[in-house]
Amino acid sequence: MTAFDAIVIGTGTAGAYLANRLGRSGMKVAAIERKLFGGTCLNVGCTPTKTLVASAYAAHVARRGGEYGVAIGGPVTVDMKRVKARKDAVVAPRRAAMEAWLRDTENCTVYHDHARFVSPREVRVGREVLTAERIFLDVGGRALVPPMPGLDRVNYLTNVSMLEMDILPPHLLVVGGSYIGLEFAQMYRRFGSEVTVIEMAPRLISREDEDVSAAILDILQKEGIRVRLSAKCIAVDKRGEEITASLDCEGGPPEVSGSHLMLCAGRKPNTDDLGLEQAGVMTDKRGYIVVDDQLRTNVPGIWALGDCNGRGAFTHTAYNDFEIVAANILDNDPRSVEDRIVAYALYIDPPLGRAGLTEAEVRKAGRPALIGTRPMTAVARAVEKGETQGFMKILVDATSRQILGAVILGTGGDEAIHCILDVMYTKAPYTVLQRAVNIHPTVSELIPTMLGELKPL
Ligand SMILES: Cc1cc2nc3c(=O)[nH]c(=O)nc-3n(C[C@H](O)[C@H](O)[C@H](O)COP(=O)(O)OP(=O)(O)OC[C@H]3O[C@@H](n4cnc5c(N)ncnc54)[C@H](O)[C@@H]3O)c2cc1C
């Protein structure tokens, strides 16, 4: 039995930074990773997908070259082997650097194996048992494989296997019209595949407002992506070389066929093979570890960070979890997950940047509010770039005048949303942002204008 001051299970965003910080603070730390150092974001999430999105954007702009007066001199083709090689060249060195950084961290011992609880203070790693008074879980999640009839008879892809593709699927069926599915759908359409998105709900990304879902549907359909909504009973089968998905859909024939099937039907936490029952750590019905606002589990001395605690599903929320735990344990600085404002982006093109409450959430709360909107056709920078799809929208509390939420679906939306998000963190009235003199020509410069035209919700 080897004794440590702290054990960190999983080297995703939260775990890696926490192990480093704890080691540097003088604690003797064990950092355990069963697979890829750096976890989901670096290896099979944000980094590879955004690298591929960049290749897809290049193909898209090349095809539109004529609109800008640029002659390509032939059809635009995509070399999938080079696309994948570019992605690998971005990911592999970063993974190696992450592993080296952890191994070089003072007071930190790295284990490359699966970890499982033996008791609330003991963890088995391979043939060794490690013990510590403090154990931090950062085990992340994986693609959910829904109980869909016929899945045992067909080959299907997830975000992990999809990222190993170096061929162009003739017709990709994407099950799931949410964040991950839509990024892959548009990317592969731009690479040259036929793409059909199959979504169970009556609209795409149903967590967003209806106008956002409708605008995204329009953007994707204009690129030739087929979208089948309200597919309530999806069943798949193999027919010759094709995969057939039977749907119970509004509109269109009851079946669609494709060459490849990708599942983007949600995520599942990696908590089912961690021996949590040996430690007495509580999970919810979906397997997420239950934590309080400082990310402590029900067992004293055990914390859960990142996607596995169900309090966030993003790299920035996982990193913030690390900051919260480190601040509370090492800095005597009582930080809480409650201080975090919901914010994220969807990296289709144009991207969606989101902060705070949606319009539907504000309406549901019944608070007096003001709303402002502006189409991207009325944003000079978007017009100049020839990228005028989308719109922006902001919601303000009519009494406190604080900003409640915003969405920017449009070119630069993933960046411009931050000037709104940052003002939300200050809790300042919206007039502070309305009077700011932003740079011309940018997407951000129209945010003060939009705030000057607020109407009652
Ligand atoms: C396709 C895709 C695209 C995404 N794009 C974005 C994006 O653009 N922006 C964004 O913010 N987020 C994005 N995300 C989400 C983001 O990747 C995750 O929120 C983030 O990686 C979560 O980090 P984490 O610290 O919770 O753990 P993870 O990064 O999931 O790491 C957990 C680690 O724990 C290890 N592990 C699990 N169980 C054990 C065990 N028992 N023993 C030892 N090790 C174990 C795993 O091998 C893994 O390395 C994307 C996700 C996907 C799938």
The ligand as an SDF file (V2000), in Angstrom:
LIG
                    3D

 53 58  0  0  0  0  0  0  0  0999 V2000
  -16.9400   15.6970  -29.6620 C   0  0  0  0  0  0  0  0  0  0  0  0
  -16.8570   16.6180  -28.4750 C   0  0  0  0  0  0  0  0  0  0  0  0
  -16.6120   17.9660  -28.6690 C   0  0  0  0  0  0  0  0  0  0  0  0
  -16.5290   18.8240  -27.5850 C   0  0  0  0  0  0  0  0  0  0  0  0
  -16.3040   20.1450  -27.8110 N   0  0  0  0  0  0  0  0  0  0  0  0
  -16.2320   20.9960  -26.7660 C   0  0  0  0  0  0  0  0  0  0  0  0
  -15.9630   22.3640  -26.9700 C   0  0  0  0  0  0  0  0  0  0  0  0
  -15.7910   22.8180  -28.0960 O   0  0  0  0  0  0  0  0  0  0  0  0
  -15.8770   23.1810  -25.8960 N   0  0  0  0  0  0  0  0  0  0  0  0
  -16.0570   22.7070  -24.6210 C   0  0  0  0  0  0  0  0  0  0  0  0
  -15.9800   23.4770  -23.6770 O   0  0  0  0  0  0  0  0  0  0  0  0
  -16.3130   21.4040  -24.3910 N   0  0  0  0  0  0  0  0  0  0  0  0
  -16.4020   20.5440  -25.4300 C   0  0  0  0  0  0  0  0  0  0  0  0
  -16.6300   19.2130  -25.2000 N   0  0  0  0  0  0  0  0  0  0  0  0
  -16.7880   18.7540  -23.8050 C   0  0  0  0  0  0  0  0  0  0  0  0
  -15.4150   18.6350  -23.1240 C   0  0  0  0  0  0  0  0  0  0  0  0
  -14.5960   17.7860  -23.8930 O   0  0  0  0  0  0  0  0  0  0  0  0
  -15.5920   18.0610  -21.7250 C   0  0  0  0  0  0  0  0  0  0  0  0
  -16.5190   18.8620  -21.0370 O   0  0  0  0  0  0  0  0  0  0  0  0
  -14.2910   18.0700  -20.9430 C   0  0  0  0  0  0  0  0  0  0  0  0
  -13.2860   17.3710  -21.6310 O   0  0  0  0  0  0  0  0  0  0  0  0
  -14.5130   17.4320  -19.5720 C   0  0  0  0  0  0  0  0  0  0  0  0
  -13.2970   17.3470  -18.8850 O   0  0  0  0  0  0  0  0  0  0  0  0
  -13.2150   16.5440  -17.5340 P   0  0  0  0  0  0  0  0  0  0  0  0
  -12.1510   17.1990  -16.7220 O   0  0  0  0  0  0  0  0  0  0  0  0
  -14.5310   16.3760  -16.9290 O   0  0  0  0  0  0  0  0  0  0  0  0
  -12.7300   15.0560  -17.8990 O   0  0  0  0  0  0  0  0  0  0  0  0
  -12.3390   14.2870  -19.2510 P   0  0  0  0  0  0  0  0  0  0  0  0
  -11.5980   15.1850  -20.1690 O   0  0  0  0  0  0  0  0  0  0  0  0
  -13.5230   13.5950  -19.7760 O   0  0  0  0  0  0  0  0  0  0  0  0
  -11.2900   13.2400  -18.6910 O   0  0  0  0  0  0  0  0  0  0  0  0
  -11.6100   12.1800  -17.8730 C   0  0  0  0  0  0  0  0  0  0  0  0
  -10.4140   11.2380  -17.8650 C   0  0  0  0  0  0  0  0  0  0  0  0
  -10.5960   10.2660  -16.8500 O   0  0  0  0  0  0  0  0  0  0  0  0
  -10.0770    9.0290  -17.3170 C   0  0  0  0  0  0  0  0  0  0  0  0
  -10.7240    7.9750  -16.5340 N   0  0  0  0  0  0  0  0  0  0  0  0
  -12.0330    7.6610  -16.4760 C   0  0  0  0  0  0  0  0  0  0  0  0
  -12.2560    6.6580  -15.6020 N   0  0  0  0  0  0  0  0  0  0  0  0
  -11.0470    6.3330  -15.0940 C   0  0  0  0  0  0  0  0  0  0  0  0
  -10.6290    5.3710  -14.1490 C   0  0  0  0  0  0  0  0  0  0  0  0
  -11.4940    4.5900  -13.5150 N   0  0  0  0  0  0  0  0  0  0  0  0
   -9.3010    5.2850  -13.8820 N   0  0  0  0  0  0  0  0  0  0  0  0
   -8.4030    6.0970  -14.4850 C   0  0  0  0  0  0  0  0  0  0  0  0
   -8.7600    7.0450  -15.3760 N   0  0  0  0  0  0  0  0  0  0  0  0
  -10.0570    7.1570  -15.6770 C   0  0  0  0  0  0  0  0  0  0  0  0
  -10.4660    9.0150  -18.7830 C   0  0  0  0  0  0  0  0  0  0  0  0
   -9.6330    8.1340  -19.5190 O   0  0  0  0  0  0  0  0  0  0  0  0
  -10.2470   10.4810  -19.1700 C   0  0  0  0  0  0  0  0  0  0  0  0
   -8.9490   10.6960  -19.6820 O   0  0  0  0  0  0  0  0  0  0  0  0
  -16.6870   18.3180  -26.2670 C   0  0  0  0  0  0  0  0  0  0  0  0
  -16.9000   16.9650  -26.0560 C   0  0  0  0  0  0  0  0  0  0  0  0
  -16.9910   16.1100  -27.1480 C   0  0  0  0  0  0  0  0  0  0  0  0
  -17.2150   14.6480  -26.9050 C   0  0  0  0  0  0  0  0  0  0  0  0
  1  2  1  0
  2  3  1  0
  2 52  2  0
  3  4  2  0
  4  5  1  0
  4 50  1  0
  5  6  2  0
  6  7  1  0
  6 13  1  0
  7  8  2  0
  7  9  1  0
  9 10  1  0
 10 11  2  0
 10 12  1  0
 12 13  2  0
 13 14  1  0
 14 15  1  0
 14 50  1  0
 15 16  1  0
 16 17  1  0
 16 18  1  0
 18 19  1  0
 18 20  1  0
 20 21  1  0
 20 22  1  0
 22 23  1  0
 23 24  1  0
 24 25  2  0
 24 26  1  0
 24 27  1  0
 27 28  1  0
 28 29  2  0
 28 30  1  0
 28 31  1  0
 31 32  1  0
 32 33  1  0
 33 34  1  0
 33 48  1  0
 34 35  1  0
 35 36  1  0
 35 46  1  0
 36 37  1  0
 36 45  1  0
 37 38  2  0
 38 39  1  0
 39 40  1  0
 39 45  2  0
 40 41  1  0
 40 42  2  0
 42 43  1  0
 43 44  2  0
 44 45  1  0
 46 47  1  0
 46 48  1  0
 48 49  1  0
 50 51  2  0
 51 52  1  0
 52 53  1  0
M  END
$$$$
